[in-house]
Amino acid sequence: MIRATSTLAGRSAQQFVDGQWIRAMIAALDGSGGSADAAAWPALQVPAIRVYRNTVRLAALDALRANYRSVRTMVGDAWFDAVAHAFVDVSPPASPCLLDYGAAFPEFLSSLDVAAELPYLPGVAALDRAWTESHIAADAEAVPINAVLRLSEEGAPLQPHPAARALWFGETPAAALWRATRDGESDLSAVRWQAAGALLTRPRWQVHWVACDAVTTALLQMFIGGRTIADALNAMAIDAGPEATGQSFHQLIAQGALMLAPAGDLL
């Protein structure tokens, strides 16, 4: 009994030490504080730790610059880098893969007082994020336009293509500014301050974007539940009218934004 107790006590002590070491290592690597913990371990007070921490931070900053290039283009490198540094402080990378790092960046921009004079900026960031999501989305076969009549007669359910994204901004020109920036326009002064949306799809392995209206955005959302063509169009026509609904549906099909819902997703 005494030996067993001693063994358990030894294990508890070792677990405590291991826990301290792990916390100290995390504090040393991410620079999040905990200096008292880190200072207790001389092995962590080496230049290599600082080099690694700086390398991770620089990689995160580079990922933000790449993933939010429209925002960066609009505000300039100095402004963007200052905000990006602040974001990395509160949202360090949680994965070694930084391809889609910064999912919370648009929300972070919305919380900043410094961005209050740029009310369209979080929307531009949201579209940058939508581009990344579209770029890395799973492959799937979009519904071809010549199959719509047959699928409608069969009552086939549709759902958004994994790469399809549609965002509508009713109070700012975020979508128009984003599209102009992505299209390489350097002079944004001609962009009118009016509501607009953007539809992103990925035909032929490349992200593509076009302007869209609120009806197109809402109709895409209606297909999320795997509704049939007739159900979705009839429901949308009640709110938006048959002509606008038909135009929006044609745009979704033409841009490759819809696909057949898997059999397991049928309502």
C-alpha positions as CSV (number, residue, x, y, z in Angstrom):
1,M,0.0,0.0,0.0
2,I,2.8,2.4,0.9
3,R,4.6,1.6,-2.4
4,A,1.4,2.2,-4.4
5,T,0.8,5.5,-2.6
6,S,4.4,6.6,-3.3
7,T,4.0,5.7,-7.0
8,L,0.8,7.7,-7.3
9,A,2.4,10.6,-5.6
10,G,5.3,10.4,-8.0
11,R,3.1,10.3,-11.0
12,S,1.1,13.3,-9.8
13,A,4.3,15.3,-9.2
14,Q,5.5,14.4,-12.7
15,Q,2.2,15.4,-14.3
16,F,2.4,18.7,-12.4
17,V,5.9,19.3,-13.7
18,D,4.9,18.3,-17.3
19,G,1.9,20.6,-17.1
20,Q,4.1,23.5,-16.0
21,W,6.5,22.8,-18.8
22,I,3.8,22.7,-21.4
23,R,2.3,26.0,-20.2
24,A,5.7,27.6,-20.1
25,M,6.6,26.3,-23.6
26,I,3.3,27.7,-25.0
27,A,3.9,31.1,-23.3
28,A,7.5,31.2,-24.7
29,L,6.4,30.3,-28.2
30,D,3.4,32.5,-28.7
31,G,4.5,35.4,-26.5
32,S,1.1,35.6,-24.8
33,G,2.5,36.4,-21.4
34,G,3.2,33.8,-18.7
35,S,6.7,35.1,-18.4
36,A,6.9,33.9,-14.8
37,D,6.2,30.4,-16.0
38,A,8.7,30.6,-18.8
39,A,11.4,32.2,-16.6
40,A,11.4,29.1,-14.4
41,W,12.8,27.1,-17.3
42,P,16.2,28.2,-18.4
43,A,16.0,26.0,-21.4
44,L,13.2,28.2,-22.8
45,Q,15.3,31.4,-22.5
46,V,17.2,30.9,-25.7
47,P,17.3,32.9,-28.9
48,A,15.9,30.0,-30.9
49,I,12.6,30.3,-29.1
50,R,12.4,34.0,-30.1
51,V,13.3,33.2,-33.6
52,Y,10.6,30.5,-33.9
53,R,8.0,32.8,-32.4
54,N,8.9,35.6,-34.8
55,T,8.8,33.1,-37.7
56,V,5.3,32.0,-36.8
57,R,4.2,35.5,-36.4
58,L,5.6,36.6,-39.7
59,A,4.0,33.6,-41.4
60,A,0.6,34.6,-39.9
61,L,1.0,38.2,-41.1
62,D,1.9,37.0,-44.6
63,A,-1.2,34.8,-44.6
64,L,-3.4,37.7,-43.7
65,R,-1.8,39.8,-46.4
66,A,-2.5,37.1,-49.0
67,N,-6.0,36.2,-47.7
68,Y,-7.2,39.8,-47.4
69,R,-5.5,41.4,-50.4
70,S,-8.4,43.6,-51.4
71,V,-8.5,45.1,-47.9
72,R,-4.8,45.7,-48.0
73,T,-5.0,47.3,-51.4
74,M,-7.6,49.7,-50.3
75,V,-6.1,50.8,-47.0
76,G,-2.4,50.5,-47.8
77,D,0.4,48.4,-46.3
78,A,1.1,50.4,-43.2
79,W,-2.6,50.6,-42.0
80,F,-3.2,46.9,-42.9
81,D,0.0,45.7,-41.1
82,A,-0.8,47.6,-37.9
83,V,-4.3,46.0,-37.8
84,A,-3.0,42.6,-38.8
85,H,-0.4,42.7,-35.9
86,A,-3.3,43.5,-33.5
87,F,-5.3,40.6,-34.9
88,V,-2.5,38.1,-34.6
89,D,-2.1,39.1,-30.9
90,V,-5.7,38.1,-30.1
91,S,-6.1,35.3,-32.7
92,P,-2.8,33.5,-33.3
93,P,-2.8,30.6,-35.7
94,A,-4.4,27.4,-34.4
95,S,-3.1,25.2,-37.2
96,P,0.2,24.9,-39.1
97,C,-1.8,25.3,-42.3
98,L,-2.3,29.0,-42.9
99,L,-4.1,28.7,-46.2
100,D,-7.4,29.9,-44.7
101,Y,-6.0,31.7,-41.6
102,G,-8.0,34.7,-40.4
103,A,-11.6,33.6,-40.6
104,A,-12.5,36.1,-37.8
105,F,-10.7,39.0,-39.4
106,P,-13.8,40.7,-40.9
107,E,-15.5,40.6,-37.4
108,F,-12.3,42.0,-35.9
109,L,-12.4,44.9,-38.3
110,S,-15.9,45.7,-37.3
111,S,-14.9,46.0,-33.6
112,L,-12.2,48.6,-34.3
113,D,-12.8,52.3,-33.7
114,V,-10.2,53.1,-36.3
115,A,-12.4,51.4,-39.0
116,A,-15.5,53.5,-38.1
117,E,-14.7,55.9,-40.9
118,L,-14.6,53.0,-43.4
119,P,-17.9,51.2,-42.8
120,Y,-17.6,49.2,-46.0
121,L,-14.2,47.7,-44.9
122,P,-15.7,44.7,-43.0
123,G,-17.8,43.9,-46.0
124,V,-14.8,44.0,-48.3
125,A,-13.0,41.7,-45.8
126,A,-16.0,39.3,-45.8
127,L,-15.8,39.0,-49.6
128,D,-12.0,38.4,-49.4
129,R,-12.9,35.6,-46.9
130,A,-15.6,34.3,-49.3
131,W,-13.0,34.2,-52.1
132,T,-10.7,32.0,-49.9
133,E,-13.5,29.7,-49.0
134,S,-14.5,29.4,-52.6
135,H,-10.9,28.7,-53.6
136,I,-10.4,25.8,-51.2
137,A,-14.0,24.3,-51.3
138,A,-14.5,20.7,-52.4
139,D,-15.0,19.9,-56.0
140,A,-18.4,19.0,-57.3
141,E,-20.4,19.0,-60.6
142,A,-22.6,22.0,-61.0
143,V,-26.1,21.6,-62.6
144,P,-25.8,22.4,-66.4
145,I,-28.3,24.8,-67.7
146,N,-29.6,22.3,-70.3
147,A,-30.7,19.9,-67.5
148,V,-32.8,22.4,-65.5
149,L,-36.1,21.5,-67.3
150,R,-35.7,17.8,-66.8
151,L,-34.7,18.2,-63.1
152,S,-37.6,20.5,-62.5
153,E,-40.0,17.9,-63.9
154,E,-38.4,15.2,-61.8
155,G,-38.7,17.3,-58.6
156,A,-35.0,17.0,-58.0
157,P,-33.7,18.9,-55.0
158,L,-30.8,21.3,-55.5
159,Q,-28.3,22.9,-53.1
160,P,-25.5,25.4,-53.4
161,H,-22.2,24.2,-55.0
162,P,-19.5,23.9,-52.3
163,A,-17.6,26.9,-53.9
164,A,-20.7,29.1,-54.3
165,R,-20.9,32.3,-52.1
166,A,-23.3,35.2,-52.4
167,L,-23.2,38.2,-50.2
168,W,-25.4,41.3,-50.2
169,F,-24.6,44.6,-48.6
170,G,-27.6,46.9,-48.4
171,E,-26.0,49.9,-46.7
172,T,-22.5,50.1,-48.2
173,P,-20.8,49.8,-51.6
174,A,-18.6,47.0,-50.2
175,A,-19.4,44.6,-53.0
176,A,-18.7,47.1,-55.8
177,L,-15.5,48.3,-54.2
178,W,-14.4,44.7,-53.7
179,R,-15.2,43.7,-57.3
180,A,-13.4,46.8,-58.6
181,T,-10.3,46.0,-56.6
182,R,-10.2,42.4,-57.7
183,D,-10.6,43.5,-61.3
184,G,-7.5,45.6,-60.9
185,E,-9.0,49.0,-61.0
186,S,-6.8,51.5,-59.2
187,D,-9.2,54.5,-59.1
188,L,-12.1,53.6,-56.9
189,S,-13.5,57.1,-56.7
190,A,-16.0,56.4,-59.5
191,V,-17.7,53.6,-57.5
192,R,-21.2,54.8,-56.5
193,W,-22.3,54.5,-52.9
194,Q,-25.2,52.1,-53.3
195,A,-26.3,48.7,-52.2
196,A,-24.8,45.8,-54.1
197,G,-23.9,42.2,-53.9
198,A,-21.4,39.7,-55.3
199,L,-21.7,36.1,-56.4
200,L,-18.6,33.9,-56.2
201,T,-18.3,30.5,-58.0
202,R,-15.5,28.4,-59.2
203,P,-16.0,27.2,-62.7
204,R,-13.1,25.6,-64.5
205,W,-10.9,25.5,-61.4
206,Q,-10.7,29.3,-60.9
207,V,-12.8,31.6,-58.6
208,H,-15.1,33.8,-60.6
209,W,-17.2,36.7,-59.4
210,V,-20.1,38.7,-60.8
211,A,-22.4,41.4,-59.4
212,C,-25.7,40.1,-58.0
213,D,-28.8,41.5,-56.3
214,A,-30.5,40.7,-53.1
215,V,-32.9,38.2,-54.7
216,T,-30.0,36.1,-56.0
217,T,-28.5,36.0,-52.6
218,A,-31.7,35.0,-50.9
219,L,-32.5,32.4,-53.5
220,L,-29.1,30.7,-53.0
221,Q,-29.8,30.6,-49.3
222,M,-33.2,28.9,-50.0
223,F,-31.4,26.0,-51.8
224,I,-29.3,25.3,-48.7
225,G,-31.9,22.9,-47.4
226,G,-32.1,21.0,-50.6
227,R,-35.4,22.4,-51.9
228,T,-36.7,21.4,-55.3
229,I,-36.5,23.9,-58.1
230,A,-40.3,24.5,-58.1
231,D,-40.5,24.9,-54.3
232,A,-37.7,27.5,-54.1
233,L,-38.8,29.5,-57.2
234,N,-42.5,29.6,-56.0
235,A,-41.5,30.7,-52.5
236,M,-39.1,33.4,-53.8
237,A,-41.6,34.6,-56.4
238,I,-44.1,35.5,-53.7
239,D,-41.6,37.9,-52.1
240,A,-39.7,39.2,-55.1
241,G,-42.0,38.6,-58.1
242,P,-41.6,35.9,-60.9
243,E,-39.5,38.0,-63.2
244,A,-36.8,38.9,-60.7
245,T,-36.8,35.3,-59.4
246,G,-36.4,33.9,-62.8
247,Q,-33.5,36.2,-63.6
248,S,-31.8,35.3,-60.3
249,F,-32.2,31.6,-60.9
250,H,-30.8,31.8,-64.4
251,Q,-27.8,33.7,-63.0
252,L,-27.2,31.0,-60.3
253,I,-27.4,28.2,-62.9
254,A,-25.3,30.1,-65.5
255,Q,-22.5,30.8,-63.0
256,G,-22.4,27.2,-61.7
257,A,-23.7,28.0,-58.2
258,L,-26.0,25.0,-57.8
259,M,-25.7,21.3,-57.7
260,L,-27.9,18.2,-57.2
261,A,-28.5,17.5,-53.5
262,P,-27.1,14.1,-52.4
263,A,-29.7,11.5,-51.9
264,G,-29.2,11.6,-48.1
265,D,-30.0,15.3,-48.0
266,L,-33.5,14.9,-49.4
267,L,-36.2,16.6,-47.3
